[in-house]
Amino acid sequence: MDYTMWLVVVIVVLALGFDFINGFHDTANAIATSVSTRALTPRRAIILASVMNLVGALMFTGVAKTIGGKITDPFKLEHGLTVVIATLVAAIVWNLITWWYGIPSSSSHAIIGALAGAAIASEGWDGINYAGFSTIIKWLILSPIIAFILGFCIMFVLKHVLANSSPHRINKVFRHGQVLTAAFQSFTHGTNDAQKAMGIITLALVTAEIQPTLDIPLWVKLSAALAMALGTSVGGWKIIKTMGTKIFKIEPMNGFSADLASASVILSATLAHFPVSTTHAITASILGVGSAKKFSGVKWSMAGRIIMTWVITIPAVGALAMLIYYVLSLFLH
């Protein structure tokens, strides 16, 4: 096996590691509301999320092609494999730090910011495809705003339509509904998030001239989907606690509304072939639902901490990836 192939193997291992971490980091968000309302036991929620993540990950490839070709041009990167390794190491480190502190940071922002930073370190500012990168950033900004509004609207309508219904009966009905929305949420997570690792691996294959196009090989789809499903099975209890209890007290109708809103936004983005942050969509929808239920009941200090993490992720991970690239270039070039 020659030097280039060894680097590709390292990239595949790192990318699958990123997907595994993404599984327990981000899927915690997808099942947090259903666990916190006891609609599902933690074990059943994780099994459901693992299966639906796997199904979702195998069904789409549009987001993977966007990640592989819209942020930087894989055909023009002089040291493309070093760029990809720096990207993955930076994103993994960021995900582990935010997971350790229970902060629902975005794996999407991490991988996108890291790839942009590493590409700039390699090629200068010309390493960025500004048209594609700016469009991705717009989706990342707009998706939580839409999720907030949609969550608010769904909760507002349900609150007024069911105002005179028995609270006990409402909780019973929506606990059953949460099983469906948790499955939907996990499915859409798989359709968008698993593709990010697929795109990174394919970018490496193109850079290494192993394949000429950004079409996603079947083995890449299968390995990324399985890695994410395996990571999901591990779970991320610190983030579940943050999402399910520290923003506001979630009841079954609230959880149903939040999951339906965020999953709808994520699936829409997947169909449009754009990566979005499942973390941001889910958190924003919970904030929207909480605002519709009782604005003063939302713990806005925690929400502010989460939003601050959103803002700093791309520049912070970009800078980290640049640093890692410069260190790697001393040994790999």
CORHU-V441869 format. One record per residue. N is the residue number from 0. RES is the residue in one small letter. PSI is psi in radians with two decimals (* if undefined). OMEGA is omega in radians with two decimals (999 if undefined). Layout:
n-><N & N>
res-><RES & RES>
psi-><PSI & PSI>
omega-><OMEGA & OMEGA>
This chain:
n-><0 & 1 & 2 & 3 & 4 & 5 & 6 & 7 & 8 & 9 & 10 & 11 & 12 & 13 & 14 & 15 & 16 & 17 & 18 & 19 & 20 & 21 & 22 & 23 & 24 & 25 & 26 & 27 & 28 & 29 & 30 & 31 & 32 & 33 & 34 & 35 & 36 & 37 & 38 & 39 & 40 & 41 & 42 & 43 & 44 & 45 & 46 & 47 & 48 & 49 & 50 & 51 & 52 & 53 & 54 & 55 & 56 & 57 & 58 & 59 & 60 & 61 & 62 & 63 & 64 & 65 & 66 & 67 & 68 & 69 & 70 & 71 & 72 & 73 & 74 & 75 & 76 & 77 & 78 & 79 & 80 & 81 & 82 & 83 & 84 & 85 & 86 & 87 & 88 & 89 & 90 & 91 & 92 & 93 & 94 & 95 & 96 & 97 & 98 & 99 & 100 & 101 & 102 & 103 & 104 & 105 & 106 & 107 & 108 & 109 & 110 & 111 & 112 & 113 & 114 & 115 & 116 & 117 & 118 & 119 & 120 & 121 & 122 & 123 & 124 & 125 & 126 & 127 & 128 & 129 & 130 & 131 & 132 & 133 & 134 & 135 & 136 & 137 & 138 & 139 & 140 & 141 & 142 & 143 & 144 & 145 & 146 & 147 & 148 & 149 & 150 & 151 & 152 & 153 & 154 & 155 & 156 & 157 & 158 & 159 & 160 & 161 & 162 & 163 & 164 & 165 & 166 & 167 & 168 & 169 & 170 & 171 & 172 & 173 & 174 & 175 & 176 & 177 & 178 & 179 & 180 & 181 & 182 & 183 & 184 & 185 & 186 & 187 & 188 & 189 & 190 & 191 & 192 & 193 & 194 & 195 & 196 & 197 & 198 & 199 & 200 & 201 & 202 & 203 & 204 & 205 & 206 & 207 & 208 & 209 & 210 & 211 & 212 & 213 & 214 & 215 & 216 & 217 & 218 & 219 & 220 & 221 & 222 & 223 & 224 & 225 & 226 & 227 & 228 & 229 & 230 & 231 & 232 & 233 & 234 & 235 & 236 & 237 & 238 & 239 & 240 & 241 & 242 & 243 & 244 & 245 & 246 & 247 & 248 & 249 & 250 & 251 & 252 & 253 & 254 & 255 & 256 & 257 & 258 & 259 & 260 & 261 & 262 & 263 & 264 & 265 & 266 & 267 & 268 & 269 & 270 & 271 & 272 & 273 & 274 & 275 & 276 & 277 & 278 & 279 & 280 & 281 & 282 & 283 & 284 & 285 & 286 & 287 & 288 & 289 & 290 & 291 & 292 & 293 & 294 & 295 & 296 & 297 & 298 & 299 & 300 & 301 & 302 & 303 & 304 & 305 & 306 & 307 & 308 & 309 & 310 & 311 & 312 & 313 & 314 & 315 & 316 & 317 & 318 & 319 & 320 & 321 & 322 & 323 & 324 & 325 & 326 & 327 & 328 & 329 & 330 & 331 & 332>
res-><m & d & y & t & m & w & l & v & v & v & i & v & v & l & a & l & g & f & d & f & i & n & g & f & h & d & t & a & n & a & i & a & t & s & v & s & t & r & a & l & t & p & r & r & a & i & i & l & a & s & v & m & n & l & v & g & a & l & m & f & t & g & v & a & k & t & i & g & g & k & i & t & d & p & f & k & l & e & h & g & l & t & v & v & i & a & t & l & v & a & a & i & v & w & n & l & i & t & w & w & y & g & i & p & s & s & s & s & h & a & i & i & g & a & l & a & g & a & a & i & a & s & e & g & w & d & g & i & n & y & a & g & f & s & t & i & i & k & w & l & i & l & s & p & i & i & a & f & i & l & g & f & c & i & m & f & v & l & k & h & v & l & a & n & s & s & p & h & r & i & n & k & v & f & r & h & g & q & v & l & t & a & a & f & q & s & f & t & h & g & t & n & d & a & q & k & a & m & g & i & i & t & l & a & l & v & t & a & e & i & q & p & t & l & d & i & p & l & w & v & k & l & s & a & a & l & a & m & a & l & g & t & s & v & g & g & w & k & i & i & k & t & m & g & t & k & i & f & k & i & e & p & m & n & g & f & s & a & d & l & a & s & a & s & v & i & l & s & a & t & l & a & h & f & p & v & s & t & t & h & a & i & t & a & s & i & l & g & v & g & s & a & k & k & f & s & g & v & k & w & s & m & a & g & r & i & i & m & t & w & v & i & t & i & p & a & v & g & a & l & a & m & l & i & y & y & v & l & s & l & f & l & h>
psi-><2.20 & 3.07 & -0.76 & -0.75 & -0.63 & -0.71 & -0.68 & -0.72 & -0.77 & -0.75 & -0.76 & -0.77 & -0.78 & -0.72 & -0.71 & -0.58 & -0.73 & -0.75 & -0.70 & -0.84 & -0.70 & -0.65 & -0.88 & -0.32 & -0.90 & -0.52 & -0.42 & -0.64 & -0.70 & -0.53 & 0.05 & -0.78 & -0.67 & -0.54 & -0.74 & -0.48 & 0.02 & 0.43 & -0.56 & 2.53 & 2.72 & -0.75 & -0.83 & -0.65 & -0.72 & -0.71 & -0.80 & -0.81 & -0.69 & -0.82 & -0.82 & -0.55 & -0.77 & -0.80 & -0.83 & -0.70 & -0.51 & -0.16 & -0.30 & 2.72 & -0.06 & -0.74 & -0.65 & -0.74 & -0.59 & -0.81 & -0.73 & -0.46 & -0.18 & -0.38 & -0.77 & 2.84 & 1.91 & -0.34 & -0.16 & -0.08 & 2.12 & -0.69 & 1.01 & -0.66 & -0.64 & -0.68 & -0.79 & -0.72 & -0.79 & -0.69 & -0.88 & -0.72 & -0.78 & -0.78 & -0.70 & -0.78 & -0.78 & -0.77 & -0.71 & -0.68 & -0.84 & -0.58 & -0.76 & -0.67 & 0.09 & 0.43 & 2.16 & 1.24 & 2.94 & 2.13 & -0.56 & -0.86 & -0.68 & -0.85 & -0.62 & -0.80 & -0.69 & -0.74 & -0.73 & -0.78 & -0.76 & -0.67 & -0.69 & -0.71 & -0.60 & -0.82 & 0.01 & -2.98 & -0.32 & -0.18 & -0.20 & 2.34 & 1.66 & -0.65 & -0.85 & -0.73 & -0.73 & -0.63 & -0.71 & -0.76 & -0.69 & -0.75 & -0.69 & -0.60 & -0.78 & -0.60 & -0.79 & -0.54 & -0.79 & -0.71 & -0.69 & -0.85 & -0.76 & -0.74 & -0.76 & -0.81 & -0.78 & -0.80 & -0.69 & -0.79 & -0.85 & -0.69 & -0.70 & -0.64 & -0.65 & 0.35 & -0.60 & 0.15 & 2.81 & 2.18 & -0.67 & -0.78 & -0.70 & -0.81 & -0.70 & -0.81 & -0.80 & -0.36 & -0.71 & -0.72 & -0.56 & -0.48 & -0.75 & -0.77 & -0.53 & -0.69 & -0.77 & -0.77 & -0.80 & -0.66 & -0.86 & -0.58 & -0.76 & -0.65 & -0.45 & -0.88 & -0.66 & -0.44 & -0.32 & -0.74 & -0.65 & -0.77 & -0.69 & -0.74 & -0.76 & -0.66 & -0.73 & -0.70 & -0.67 & -0.78 & -0.66 & 0.01 & 0.55 & -0.53 & 2.67 & -0.18 & 2.99 & 0.28 & 2.42 & 2.05 & 2.65 & -0.71 & -0.53 & -0.77 & -0.83 & -0.80 & -0.70 & -0.72 & -0.75 & -0.66 & -0.73 & -0.73 & -0.68 & -0.74 & -0.67 & -0.67 & -0.37 & -0.67 & 2.85 & 1.43 & -0.50 & -0.72 & -0.61 & -0.73 & -0.73 & -0.86 & -0.65 & -0.32 & -0.41 & -0.14 & -0.90 & 2.90 & 1.93 & 2.29 & 2.90 & -0.74 & -0.62 & -0.80 & -0.73 & -0.82 & -0.77 & -0.77 & -0.74 & -0.75 & -0.89 & -0.70 & -0.63 & -0.71 & -0.77 & -0.78 & -0.67 & -0.74 & -0.72 & -0.77 & -0.48 & 0.01 & 0.53 & 2.41 & 2.37 & 2.92 & 2.00 & -0.61 & -0.84 & -0.74 & -0.78 & -0.81 & -0.77 & -0.69 & -0.65 & -0.73 & -0.72 & -0.77 & -0.77 & -0.66 & -0.67 & -0.59 & -0.97 & 1.85 & -0.74 & -0.23 & -0.21 & 2.32 & 1.50 & -0.39 & -0.73 & -0.72 & -0.71 & -0.66 & -0.72 & -0.80 & -0.67 & -0.66 & -0.69 & -0.81 & -0.71 & -0.23 & -0.94 & -0.89 & -0.65 & -0.81 & -0.60 & -0.79 & -0.71 & -0.73 & -0.65 & -0.78 & -0.80 & -0.68 & -0.81 & -0.67 & -0.80 & -0.64 & -0.40 & -0.44 & -0.50 & -0.26 & *>
omega-><-3.10 & -3.05 & -3.12 & -3.13 & 3.08 & 3.11 & 3.11 & 3.10 & 3.10 & -3.14 & 3.14 & 3.13 & 3.12 & -3.13 & 3.10 & 3.03 & 3.07 & 3.13 & 3.09 & 3.13 & 3.08 & -3.14 & -3.12 & 3.13 & -3.03 & -3.13 & 3.02 & 3.10 & -3.05 & -3.08 & -3.05 & -3.07 & -3.11 & 3.08 & -3.07 & 3.11 & -3.11 & 3.01 & 3.09 & 2.99 & 3.12 & -3.12 & -3.13 & 3.13 & -3.12 & 3.09 & 3.11 & -3.11 & 3.14 & -3.12 & -3.09 & 3.03 & -3.14 & 3.14 & -3.13 & -3.09 & -3.08 & -2.96 & -3.04 & 3.08 & -3.06 & 3.14 & 3.13 & 3.12 & 3.09 & 3.12 & -3.08 & -3.00 & -3.03 & -3.12 & 3.06 & -3.11 & -3.09 & -3.11 & -3.09 & -3.11 & -3.12 & 3.13 & -3.01 & -3.10 & 3.06 & 3.09 & -3.09 & 3.12 & 3.12 & 3.12 & -3.07 & 3.14 & -3.13 & -3.12 & 3.12 & 3.13 & 3.14 & -3.14 & -3.13 & 3.12 & -3.10 & 3.07 & -3.09 & -3.14 & 3.07 & -3.13 & 3.13 & 3.09 & -3.05 & 3.03 & 3.12 & 3.10 & -3.11 & -3.08 & 3.14 & 3.11 & -3.13 & 3.13 & 3.12 & -3.13 & 3.14 & 3.12 & 3.10 & 3.12 & -3.10 & -2.96 & -2.99 & -3.09 & 3.09 & 3.13 & -3.12 & 2.99 & -2.95 & -3.13 & -3.14 & -3.11 & -3.13 & 3.11 & 3.10 & 3.13 & 3.12 & 3.11 & 3.13 & 3.14 & -3.04 & -3.03 & 3.10 & 3.10 & 3.12 & 3.13 & 3.10 & -3.11 & -3.12 & 3.09 & 3.11 & -3.08 & -3.14 & -3.13 & 3.14 & -3.14 & -3.11 & -3.11 & -3.10 & 3.13 & -3.06 & -3.06 & -3.06 & -3.12 & 3.13 & 3.11 & 3.14 & -3.12 & 3.12 & -3.13 & -3.13 & -3.12 & -3.05 & 3.00 & 3.06 & 3.12 & -3.14 & 3.07 & 3.13 & -3.10 & 3.06 & 3.08 & 3.12 & 3.14 & -3.13 & 3.09 & -3.10 & 3.05 & 3.11 & -3.11 & -3.08 & -2.98 & -3.12 & -3.10 & -3.12 & 3.08 & 3.08 & -3.13 & 3.14 & 3.12 & -3.13 & 3.06 & 3.12 & 3.13 & 3.11 & -3.14 & 3.14 & -3.14 & 3.06 & 3.02 & -3.00 & -3.06 & 3.11 & 3.04 & -3.03 & 3.12 & -3.11 & -3.11 & 3.10 & 3.11 & -3.08 & -3.08 & 3.13 & 3.14 & -3.14 & 3.12 & 3.14 & 3.13 & 3.11 & 3.09 & 3.10 & -3.09 & 3.10 & 3.10 & -3.14 & -2.93 & 3.12 & -3.12 & 3.06 & -3.13 & 3.13 & -3.06 & -3.01 & -3.04 & -2.97 & 3.10 & 2.95 & -3.09 & -3.04 & 3.02 & -3.04 & 3.13 & 3.11 & 3.14 & 3.09 & -3.10 & -3.11 & -3.13 & -3.13 & -3.12 & -3.07 & 3.14 & 3.11 & 3.12 & -3.12 & -3.14 & 3.10 & 3.12 & 3.11 & 3.14 & 3.10 & 3.09 & 3.13 & 3.09 & 3.01 & 3.11 & 3.07 & 3.11 & -3.12 & -3.13 & -3.11 & -3.13 & -3.13 & 3.13 & 3.08 & 3.09 & 3.11 & 3.11 & 3.12 & 3.12 & 3.13 & 3.14 & 3.12 & -3.02 & -3.10 & -3.14 & 3.13 & 3.10 & -2.99 & 3.09 & 3.07 & 3.10 & 3.12 & 3.11 & 3.13 & -3.11 & 3.10 & 3.09 & 3.09 & -3.03 & -3.02 & -3.00 & -3.05 & 3.12 & -3.11 & -3.14 & 3.07 & 3.12 & 3.11 & 3.13 & 3.08 & 3.13 & -3.14 & 3.11 & -3.11 & 3.11 & 3.14 & -3.09 & 3.08 & -3.06 & -3.00 & -3.09 & 999>
